[in-house]
Amino acid sequence: MTDATADRPGGELPGPVTELLDRSHRLGSDPRNTNYAGGNASAKGTVPDPVTGRDTELMWVKGSGGDLGTLKAAGLAVLRLDRLRALTGVYPGVEREDEMVAAFDYCLHGKGGAAPSIDTAMHGLVEAPHVDHLHPDSGIALACAADGEALTRECFGDTVVWVPWRRPGFQLGLDIAAVKRDNPRAIGCILGGHGITAWGDTSDECEANSLHIIRTAEQFLAERGRPEPFGPVLPGREPLPAADRRARAAELAPLIRGLASTDRPQVGHFTDADAVLDFLSRAEHPRLAALGTSCPDHFLRTKVRPLVLDLPADAPLAEVTGRLKELHAAYREEYRAYYERHAEPGSPPIRGADPAIVLVPGVGMFSFGKDKQTARVAGEFYVNAINVMRGAEAVSAYSPIEESEKFRIEYWELEEAKLRRMPPPRPLAARVALVTGAASGIGLATARRLAAEGACVVVADRDGQRAEAAAKELGGPDRAVAVTVDVTSEDQIRAAFEAAALAFGGVDLVVNNAGISISKPLLDTTAAEWDLQHGIMARGSFLVSREAARMMTAQAMGGDIVYIASKNGVFAGPNNIAYGAAKADQAHQVRLLAAELGEHGIRVNGVNPDGVVRGSGIFAGGWGAKRAAVYGVPEEKLGEFYAQRTLLKREVLPEHVANAVFALTGGELSHTTGLHIPVDAGVAAAFLR
């Protein structure tokens, strides 16, 4: 039972809460209405106090950090309305309005539910049972137009009132409450530089009023707006053909990700959406991009402005690479200057000077964040910003809020407090892993472990359907993507790394796990079988490592390459010439590559398991039967047989190998390279020496 149930019998939600959640889901599911995690909605109602039994008026409002489209009762803050409104009597004025946020905690009902957001006062002080505050592109276009007040009057008459820009907070709540009180015909307002607020006596009326404002603004912009608000197409900035565009994006992604990760590692996202390509092809895009985004929800995720490449789309790669590095250095200097212009003695320290958005005309947009979802959402917000610029330029001129106001919000102590409440990152957060043979056995167990520790995972396997299923299990596109790859094919390996670059920005961690096993005596082993065994494991891991090294050196962020080798690379077992020799080849690749790649911060290590029977695709494919025959035991007893010959008498499972991969890459062994870790429960003949 959550606080939102207000102790109802059976835990059912009060009627206003059910209405609020339903309304929120409808509004939040349509990106025309509000952006991801943007805006909030509230409802007021009367319930019995669980202590006194007396009727108590409460307000339920979306808490800090939630998303309307997926909002649940646990995501609502629950406050006593009498106490919230009593805060007007102790309000110390706009210069100290931030103090009121802490006062919200004394207005909570019961445990209070989610943490109240900065917009709580707006919802509580407006005299209406239901209130929506949203960030639709059409509404923000009017809010960010140079003559937004006149346009609002022209579009809505006296039913929607213009409210000049004010930073979200208690005073803005008082302002909107006054608008509602003084304008009896008004159904809502346009908040300069910010968004819209609407209200209603019922949940349905409130929703209808919100949609009326949004759709009316859309129609106004479409009918009144001039064509080509971004100006004519610039020669040399037209979108490249789709295949060339994606290829260039894959080439640039690791470099750009490395630049954007100068202060801290970031995950990337790429989009070549039509809105982005059209904006970047037009003459006005440099001017508009330099003005930056306006709505607080936008620039908190995109930073005040993007980095924009100023070369033609088909410029030579070396020229583009050099120019991006120059622009990145200039961006960092400019961002530090922006911080120093506006920082005060009590301002939080600078959070990093790298861009969150990088725009490449003719190619698309690269966005960055602490994880894939954050990176993707940052890109979505910049598309929102493009839509806002288009609308504002169509009817007026785009006029975002002042830079100083952007800084006040970006480095707001309340925003800093929200960041401090976030859980600490997991050990592999912001790292991208590519695992070969990842659809089953050791590979799947490793992919699961790496994902659980925070990594984005590229599930590489020659069985595309099983790879897709594994990626879905790991959490889908924001956590994992599948690639179909035969590790004997240079083209397929290259394509797999390109897919990783487009999905996540690059690759930091590679696990060479793909393999097969041919168990035969020397005289029965054919040259074709030898070539097949070595082609997949010795040659395949070489090809994967070579492509990984190319990408990791381009990123200049270091990296990890881990080989799933075998105790058979050390221990000379019977009837195992092709497999044992291939594993020995892999084992020495670890040492050779550790020596070669160390100067780039790339660590190369290996794991030597004993035979992993349960869950193994190799053993299920016939290897188990052959090894059981060699040792004269039933196939179903092979795992037990292997366990009994070890010092610890324990069977090795895929998860144990995955644990070793994490131990090598999770941060605690940061100074270890060229090492092989035995995961064999103790096979004395395979001791390393």
N, C-alpha and C positions, 0 to 999 in steps of 0.2 A: 504494500500500500504506500503510495507517495503522498507528500504533503498536499498535492492538488486534490486528493480525494476528500480532504476535510473530514476524515473519520466517518464517512457515510457507511451505513450498513452494507456489508458485502464488498466494500471497497469501490463501489461504482463512482464515477466522476460526477461532480455537480453539473447541472445543465449548462451553465455558462462556459465551463471548461471544455465540455464536449463540442459546443458550438465554436469556441475559439480554436480548438485543434483542427476541426474540419475546415474552418475558414482559412486558417494558416496554410494547411496542406494544399488547398485549391489555389490560393494566391502564390504560394512559394513554388508550385510545380511549373509555373509558366515564367520563363526568363524575361518575358516582356514586362512583368510586374515588379520583379525585384531580383537582385543578383544572389548568388549563393551566400548564405550566412548573413545576408544583408536585411536590414529592416527588422521591425518587431510588431507584434500585435497584442492587444489586451482585451480583457473582459472584466466587468465588475458584477458582483452578485452578493446575495445575502445567504449566510449559512449559520447554523447554531454554533456558538462558541463551545468547544469540547469541555471547557471547565465550568462555565456558568450556565450553559444552555441557552443564553440569550442570543438573539439574532445579531450577527456581526457582519458588517459590509467589508468584503474583501476585493482585492484586485489580483487577477492572475495575468502575468505578462511574460513574454518570452525573455528568458534570462540571458546573461552575457555569453556570447560565443555560439549560440545555437543557430539552427537553420530552420526557416519557416516551413520549407517543403517536407522536412522529415521530423518536425517537432513532436516530442512526446510530453506527457504530463510531467515527467521528471525534469524536463527542460524549462519549466515555468517557475518564475519567482512568485511567491504568494505573500501579499502584504495586506496589513490592516489599513483600510482607506482613511479612517479617522486620524490615525497617527501620521500617515503620509501627508495628509493635507494640513495637519498641524505644524508641519515643518515651515510653512510659509510665515509663521509667527516668529521663528527664530532664524530665518534666512539672513545671513550677514551681508548680502550684496554680491554683485557679480564678481568683484575682485577676489572673493573667498568662496565662490560657489562650489569649488571642488570638495570643500569640507562636507557638503550635503550628501555626497555619495556614501561616506561612512555612516551617516545618520540613517540611511535606508535599512541598515541591519537592525535598528531598533524599531523598525516598522514591520518586521517579518511576522508572519503568522505561523505558530508552531515552529518547525524546523526551517521553514522558509523556502524550501525547494532550491532552485538554482540561484546563483549569485545575481543580484539585480544589475541591470545594465545602466549605462549613463542616461538612457532615454526613459528611465522609469518615471521621472518627474513629469515628463510630457504626458504620459498615459494617465497618471494619477490626478494631475491638476486639471486636465480638460474635463469639463462637466458633460460627459457622455458615457453611456454604459459600455460602448465598444469603440476602440480606437485602433487604426492601422497607421503605421509609419513605414513607408516603402521607398525603394530607390529605383524606380523605372527609368529607362533611358529617355523616354519621351518627356517625363517630368523634369529630369535633371537637365535636359537640353534647354528647357525654358528657364530653369533655375540658374543656368550658367550662360545665358545670353546677355549681351551687353545691356539691352533694354528689356530685361526679363519682367520687370514690374508692369510695363505697358503691354507687353505681349500677353501676360497672364490676364490682365483686364480685358484685352481684345478677345482672347480665347474663351474665357469663362464668365465674363461680366462680373456680377457681385456674388456669384456662388462659390468662387474659390479666391482666397485672399493671398496676396503676396506678403511674405515675411522676410525682411532683409537677413543676410547672412549673420548667423551667430553660432559660435561653437556649441555643439550639443552640451546640454547641462540643465541645471535647475532654472536658470533665467530663461532659456528657450522654452521650457515648459510653462513658465508664467506668461511668456509672450503669446504662445499658442492658445493658452486658456483665455487670455484677453481677446484674442481674435474670435474665438468661438462665442464668447459672451457678448461682444460688441457687434457681431455680424450675424443676426438671426437667420438670414437666408443662406449663409455659408455652409457647405458640406465638407470643406477641407481647405488646405492651403498649400501653396508652393513655397518651399523653404529655399531661399537664395543660396546657390552653391551646394545644395545638399540633397533634396528629394521632395517627397510629398507627405502630408498627413491628412487623413480623412477620419470621419467619425459617424456614428449612427446610433439610433435608439435601440436597434436590434442588430444582431450579428449580420443578418442578411442585408440590412440597410447599409451597414458600414462597408461591407464587401462591395455592394453595388456602387456606393459612392467612390470607393477606391478605384474600381474598374472604370467608372465614368470619367474620372480625372485622367486616368492613364490613356484610355482609348480616345477621348476628346483631344488630348494633346497630340497623340499620334496622328489623328486626322488633320488637325490644324497644321502640323509640320509638313505633312504630305501635300496638302492643298495650297498652302501659302508659300512653301519653301521654293527657292530657286533651284534649277537643275545644276548639277555638278558643283556642289558647294565647296568641294576640295580643289577646284580649278581643273585645268586641262591635264591630260596625261603628259608626263615628262619623257622625252626620248631617252631610252636606255634604262628606264625604271619599270618598263612593262614586265608582267610576270613571265618567267621562263616557262617553257613547256613543262607539263607535270612531271615527267620522268627526270628531266634535267634539274628541275627545281628540287625534287626530293634528293637527288644525288648530291647536289651542291649543299643542301641542308645537312646531309649526313657527313659531308666532308668538314663543314664548319662547326658542327655541334660540339665535338670534343674540345676544340680550341676555345670556343665561346664559353663553354661550361667551365673550363679551367680558369679563364679570366674572371668569370662571375663568382668563382670560388676562392678568390685571392684572400679574403678575410676568413671565410669559413666554408666548408664543403656544401655544395648545393646540388640538388637534383634538377634536371632540366625537363622542359616540355616544348614541343614544336607544333606550330599550327600554320597552315597556309590557307586559312579560311578566306573566302572571297572578300569579306569586309576588310581584312588586313591587307591583302594584295592590292585591292583597289585604292585604299588610303595611301599606301606606299608608292603607288604609281603616279600620284597626283602632285601638282606643283606646290600646293600649300602644305604638304605634310611636314617639311622641316620646320616651318614656322609654328604650326599647331603642336607638333610633338615637343618643341622647346617650351611652350607654355605650360606643359604638364597636365596631369589630370586634376580634377577639381573635387568631386565628391569625396568626403573622408574615407568612405569604404573603398574607393578606388585607390587613392594614393597610399593608404596604409599597406596595400598589397603590391603596388606597382612602383613605389617610390615616387618622388615628385615629378620625375621625367624619365624617359627611356634613353638608352644609347641608340643612335641612329647611324647606320653606315651611309656614307655619302659618296659611294661609287656605283657605277652601272652594275646591273645584275650579272652581266657576263664578263666582268673584269677578270683578269688572270688571278688564279687562286693565291699566288704568292703576294700579289699586290693587295688583295683583300685581307689576307692574313696580317700583313704588316700594318695596314691601315686600322684594322680592328684593335691591334695592340696599342697604336697611338691614341685612338679614340678612348680606349679603356683607361689609359693613364690620365688623359685629360678629364674624363668623367670623374675619376677618383679625386683629382685635385679640386674640381668644381664642387663635388659633394662635400668635401671637407670644408671648403670655403663657405658653402651654404650653412653648414652646421655652426661654424665659427661666427657667421654674421648674426645668428639668432640665438645661440646658446646663452643661457644665463647661469649664474653660479649654482643654482639648484637643478639644472637640467640633467637628465640621465646622460651617461656617456654615449658617444657616437656608437651606433650599432653595426657599422660596416659601410664602406664606401663603394661597394660594387653595385652595378645595375641589377634590377630585378627583371627588366624587359630590355631585349636587344632586338632591334628592327633591321631587317636586311631587305631592301627593295628588290622586287622580282623573285624573292625566295620566301619570305614569311617572317614569323615572330618566334623568338626563343624567350621563354620565361623561366624563372628560377625560384626555388623555395627550399625549405628544409626537408621536404619530402615531395613525392610526386603530386599528391593532391594539392598541396600548397602552390607548387609550380603551375599546375594546370589552372587552378582558380585564379592565380595572378594573371595568366594569359586571358582567361575569360573576362576578367575585370578590365583589361586593356581593350578588349573588343567592345565592352560596354562604353569605355571612354571614347572610342572611335565613333560609336553611334551617337553619343552625346555631342561630340564636336560636329558631326554631320548635321544634326538637328539644329544646333545653335547657329552654325554658319549658314544654314539654309534660310533662316528667317531674320538673322541679325549678325552678330559676331561673337565668337566663342570668347568668353571672359571669365576665366576661373578665379577662384579666391586668391588673395594675395599670398605670396610665398611665405611671409611671416606667419600667416594663419595656418598654412600647411605645416610649418615647423611646430607650431604650438600643439597641433594634434599629433603629429608623428612622434614628438618627444614629450608628450603629455605624461605626467606622472601616473595618471589613471591608466593609460595604455601600458606603461611600464609595469604597473601592478598586475595587469592582466597577463602579461608575458611571464611574470614571476610565478603566477599560479599554474602555469602549464607544467605537466610532468616532465622530468628530465628525459633527454633523448635516449633511445636504446643504443646499445654498443655499435651497431652497424647502420645507424640512421644516416641518411644522405649518401650511402654507398650503393653502387649498382653491381650486382653479381651476375655473371653468365656461367651456367652450369651445363656441361654437355652430358648426354645420356641421362637427362633429368626427369624423364617420365616414369622411371621405376627404380626400385632398389636403392642403392647407395645415392644415386643422383637425386632421386625424389626426396629421400630423407635429408640430404644436404640442402636442397632448395627449401624445404620446409623450415629447417633450422635457421638458415640465413634470413628468410622472410620473417620468422618469429623474432629475430634479433634486430629487425628494423630495415633490412636491405630491400631494395627493389631487385627483382629476380627476372632474368631472361631464361626461360625454360627451353633449352635447346635439345632436340631429340629428332631422330630420323622418322619416328612415328608421330606425325603431326597431330593426329586426333588425340592421342594420349598426352601430348605436350599441351594441347589446348585445355584438356580436362585438368591437368595439373596446375596450369596457370589460373584457371577459374577457382580451383580449390584454395590457392594461395591468396585470393582476394581480388582477382580481376585486374583490369588495366592500370589502376593506381598502385598496384603492388607487384604485378607480374604480367609478363607477356610471353607468348609462345613463338618459337621459330622452328621451322622444319629444316634440319641440317644433317647432312651426311658429312662426317668430319674428314672423309677422304677427298672432298670436293673443295678446292680453293674458292670457287665462286660462291658456293653455299655458305662457307664460313664467312667470307667477306660480307655477304648479304645479311648474315645473322648479326654481325657487329654494326652494320648500317642500321638495322632495325633497332638495335639497342640504343644507338645514338639518337634516332628519331623519337624513340619512346621515352628515354630517360636522360639523354644528353651525352652518354658515353658509357664506359665500363671501368670499374675500379678493382674488381675481384673476379678471377676466372678459376673455375674448377674443372680440370681435365679429368673427366670421369668416364667418358664413352669408351666402351670396349666390348670385345667378344673373347671367348675362350675356346681354343682348340686343344684338346687333351689327347695326344697320340705319341707313341714312341718315335724316335728319330727315323727309323726305316719306313714307317707308315705315313710320315708327314710329307705331303707333296709341296712342291715349290709354290703352287697357287695358294695353298693353305698358309704357308709361311708368309707370302706376300700379303694375304688378306689380314692375317693377325698383325703384322707390322704396319700395314697400311692404315689400319684403324687406330692402333694405340701409339706406336712410335711416330709414324708420319703424321697421324691426325693430331696428336697433342702438340707436335712441332708446329703444324700449320695454325692451330688455334692460338698457341702462345705467341707466334710471330704477329698475328693480327692484333692480339691483345697488347703486345708491346708497342705497336704502331699507335694504337689509340691512347694508351696510357702516357706515352711520351708526348703526344700532342696535347693532352690535358695538363701535363706537368703537375699532377697531383699525387704522384707515386702510385702504388697499387700492390695487389697480391695475385700471384699465380700459384695455385695448389694442384699438385698432381696426385691423383688417387693411384698410387703404384701398388705394390704388393710385397708381402714377405717373400713371394716367389722370385722377386728381383734379387734377393740375397740367398735364399734357401734353395738348394738344387733338389727339387722334388722329382719323383719318377714320371716318365712318360709325359713330359711337359715342355719340350724344347721350344716350340714356337711362342707359347704364352710366357714362359719364364724369361726368354731372351728379350721379348718385347718389353716386359716389365723392367728388366735391367736397363734397357735403353731409356725408358722413361725416368728411371731413378737417376741416371747420369745427366739427363737433360736438366733435372732440378739443379744439380751442382753447376753445370755449365752456364745456365741462364742466371742463376744467383750471382755468379761472378761477373757476368756481362751487364746485367740490368741494374745492379746496385747503385750505380752512379745516378740513375734516374729515380731513386727512391722506390724501386719495384722489388718487392721481396718474393722469392720463389722457394717454396717448401713442398714437402711430400708427406703422404700418409701411407703406411704399409699395413694394410689389413691382412688378417688371416682369411681363410675362405668364409665368405658371408653367404649362407645358404638361404635362410628365411628372407623372403621379400626380394630376392635377387632375380633379375631378368636373365642374367647369364646362366645361373644354375637351373632355372626353369626351362631354359632353351636346350638342355641336353648335357651341358657340362656336368651337372650334378650326378647324372646317371653314370657318366664315364668315370668321374673321380671316385664314385662309390664302388664301381667295378674294380678300379685299380687297388683300392684298399680292402676289398672283399667285405663290404658292409651293405645292408639295404640302403637304398637312396634316402628313404625317410629318416634314417638314423645317421645320415652323414654329418649333420650339424653337431649331434651329440658326440660323434667320433672325433671331429675336429676339437671339440671342447676338452675331451679327455686327454688329448695329447699335449695340452697347454699346462703351464705352471699353475695358472689360476683355476683351471677346470671350468671355464666359462665360455659360452658360445658368443661369438661376435655377431652383432646385428647391424643393419644399416645405420641406425641411430647413433651407434658408438663411433662409427667413422665420421658421421656428420658432426659429432661433438669435437672431434679432433680438428676438423676443418675450422670450426668456430674458434677453437682455442688458438689456432695459428693466425686468425684474421681479426679477432675481436678486440684487439688493442693492447692486451697484456704482454704479448710477445713482440712488441714493436721493433726490437733490435735483433730479431732472429731471422736468418735467411740461410738457405742451403741445407736445411734440416729435414730429416725424415723421422716422423713419429710412428713407432710401431703401435698398431691397434690389433693385437693378435692374442691377447690374454696370456702372453708369455710363451713364445716358441724359441727355445734356447738356441736352436740351430740357425735362427734368423736374427740373433742379436747383431747389432751394428758394431763394427770394429774396424 
